[in-house]
Amino acid sequence: MQEIEGSLLGLLLYSVMITLFSAVRSQAFAQDAGRFFQIMWRGLSWLVGGILGVGRSVAGISIYISHPIVSKILYGILEWGTAILLTSGITAVLVWIFYEGVKAYAECFGDWISAVIWIASGAVLVFFGDWIRKAVPVNLVLLLLGVHGIYMGLRWYLYKKAEG
């Protein structure tokens, strides 16, 4: 039995490697991945700008202090303290959500079928990305995530239906 699992793991790793190399060479998939990460970067930059803006707003109360040096020191402490607290809180919440999501995914969907679905849908999008984009103008990375989301939803529904 271990020989079969070792062969399956080797085949799985080979499939991942071929798909990734093909994705790097695929112009449509590379452009869509670039756009996806640009949008993610813009969102992160907006969030950081918002956090710094809140810090500056909170630090604005330091103008009521008459001593200029103490006012500047308090401004810096309030600005950066608020920014650090907000960033720490947001990061803690996101890490918790990610941890719980990975734990739930591992419990419900962490098997060979899910790995094969990821690889198969990724390979189809990489190899047929140009044709898919001609038919449906959609970002291929988002399409990959959407296909796997639909798969997880369908699998969860069937699991719940069989359970009770």
C-alpha positions as CSV (number, residue, x, y, z in Angstrom):
1,M,0.0,0.0,0.0
2,Q,2.9,2.4,0.8
3,E,4.3,1.9,-2.7
4,I,1.0,3.1,-4.2
5,E,0.9,6.1,-1.9
6,G,4.5,6.9,-2.8
7,S,3.8,6.6,-6.5
8,L,0.7,8.8,-6.1
9,L,2.7,11.4,-4.2
10,G,5.4,11.4,-6.9
11,L,2.8,11.8,-9.6
12,L,1.1,14.6,-7.6
13,L,4.4,16.5,-7.2
14,Y,5.3,16.0,-10.8
15,S,1.9,17.3,-11.8
16,V,2.3,20.4,-9.6
17,M,5.8,21.0,-11.1
18,I,4.6,20.7,-14.7
19,T,1.6,22.9,-14.0
20,L,3.7,25.6,-12.3
21,F,6.3,25.6,-15.1
22,S,3.5,25.9,-17.7
23,A,1.8,28.7,-15.7
24,V,5.0,30.7,-15.7
25,R,5.3,30.3,-19.5
26,S,1.6,31.0,-20.1
27,Q,1.2,34.7,-20.9
28,A,-2.5,34.8,-20.0
29,F,-2.1,33.2,-16.6
30,A,1.0,35.3,-15.8
31,Q,-0.8,38.5,-16.7
32,D,-3.8,37.5,-14.6
33,A,-1.6,36.5,-11.6
34,G,0.2,39.9,-11.9
35,R,-3.2,41.7,-12.0
36,F,-4.4,39.7,-9.0
37,F,-1.4,40.6,-6.9
38,Q,-1.4,44.2,-8.0
39,I,-5.0,44.5,-6.7
40,M,-4.1,42.8,-3.5
41,W,-1.1,45.3,-3.1
42,R,-3.4,48.3,-3.7
43,G,-5.8,47.0,-1.1
44,L,-3.0,46.5,1.4
45,S,-1.7,50.0,0.6
46,W,-5.1,51.5,1.1
47,L,-5.4,49.7,4.4
48,V,-2.0,51.0,5.6
49,G,-2.9,54.5,4.5
50,G,-6.2,54.3,6.4
51,I,-4.4,53.1,9.6
52,L,-1.9,55.9,9.4
53,G,-4.8,58.4,8.8
54,V,-6.5,57.2,12.0
55,G,-3.3,57.5,13.8
56,R,-2.9,61.1,12.7
57,S,-6.4,61.9,13.6
58,V,-6.0,60.5,17.1
59,A,-2.7,62.3,17.5
60,G,-4.4,65.6,16.6
61,I,-5.4,66.0,20.2
62,S,-1.8,66.9,21.0
63,I,-2.3,70.4,19.6
64,Y,-4.1,71.3,22.8
65,I,-0.8,71.0,24.7
66,S,0.9,74.3,25.0
67,H,4.5,73.1,25.2
68,P,5.8,72.5,21.6
69,I,8.3,69.7,22.5
70,V,5.8,67.7,24.6
71,S,3.2,68.3,21.9
72,K,5.4,66.8,19.2
73,I,6.4,63.9,21.4
74,L,2.8,63.1,22.3
75,Y,1.8,63.5,18.6
76,G,4.4,60.8,17.6
77,I,3.5,58.5,20.5
78,L,-0.2,58.7,19.7
79,E,0.2,58.4,16.0
80,W,2.5,55.4,16.0
81,G,0.8,53.8,19.0
82,T,-2.6,53.9,17.4
83,A,-1.1,52.6,14.1
84,I,0.7,49.8,15.9
85,L,-2.4,48.8,17.9
86,L,-4.7,48.8,14.9
87,T,-2.2,46.9,12.8
88,S,-1.7,44.3,15.6
89,G,-5.4,43.9,16.1
90,I,-6.1,43.5,12.4
91,T,-3.2,41.1,12.0
92,A,-4.4,39.0,15.0
93,V,-7.9,38.7,13.6
94,L,-6.6,37.8,10.1
95,V,-4.2,35.2,11.5
96,W,-7.0,33.7,13.6
97,I,-9.3,33.5,10.6
98,F,-6.6,32.0,8.5
99,Y,-5.8,29.4,11.2
100,E,-9.4,28.4,11.7
101,G,-9.9,28.2,7.9
102,V,-6.9,26.0,7.4
103,K,-7.9,23.8,10.4
104,A,-11.5,23.4,9.0
105,Y,-10.1,22.8,5.5
106,A,-7.8,20.1,6.8
107,E,-10.6,18.4,8.7
108,C,-13.2,18.5,5.9
109,F,-11.2,18.7,2.6
110,G,-7.6,17.7,3.3
111,D,-7.4,14.6,1.2
112,W,-6.2,13.4,-2.2
113,I,-9.4,14.4,-4.0
114,S,-9.0,18.0,-3.1
115,A,-5.4,18.0,-4.2
116,V,-6.3,16.4,-7.5
117,I,-9.1,19.0,-8.0
118,W,-6.6,21.8,-7.3
119,I,-4.1,20.4,-9.8
120,A,-6.6,19.5,-12.5
121,S,-8.5,22.8,-12.4
122,G,-5.1,24.7,-12.3
123,A,-3.8,22.6,-15.2
124,V,-7.0,23.2,-17.3
125,L,-6.7,27.0,-16.6
126,V,-3.1,27.1,-17.4
127,F,-3.2,25.0,-20.6
128,F,-6.5,26.4,-21.9
129,G,-6.3,29.9,-20.4
130,D,-6.1,31.7,-23.7
131,W,-9.3,30.0,-25.0
132,I,-11.1,30.4,-21.7
133,R,-10.3,34.2,-21.7
134,K,-11.6,34.5,-25.3
135,A,-14.9,32.9,-24.3
136,V,-15.2,34.5,-20.8
137,P,-13.2,37.6,-19.9
138,V,-12.4,36.6,-16.3
139,N,-9.2,36.6,-14.2
140,L,-7.9,33.1,-14.3
141,V,-6.6,33.2,-10.7
142,L,-10.1,34.2,-9.5
143,L,-11.6,31.5,-11.7
144,L,-9.3,29.0,-10.1
145,L,-10.3,30.1,-6.6
146,G,-14.0,30.2,-7.6
147,V,-13.9,26.6,-9.1
148,H,-12.4,25.3,-5.9
149,G,-14.9,27.3,-3.8
150,I,-17.7,25.7,-5.8
151,Y,-16.1,22.3,-5.3
152,M,-15.8,22.8,-1.5
153,G,-19.4,24.0,-1.3
154,L,-20.7,21.1,-3.2
155,R,-18.7,18.6,-1.2
156,W,-19.8,20.2,2.1
157,Y,-23.4,20.0,1.0
158,L,-23.1,16.4,0.0
159,Y,-21.4,15.6,3.3
160,K,-24.1,17.3,5.3
161,K,-26.8,15.6,3.3
162,A,-25.3,12.2,3.8
163,E,-24.7,12.9,7.5
164,G,-28.3,13.6,8.4
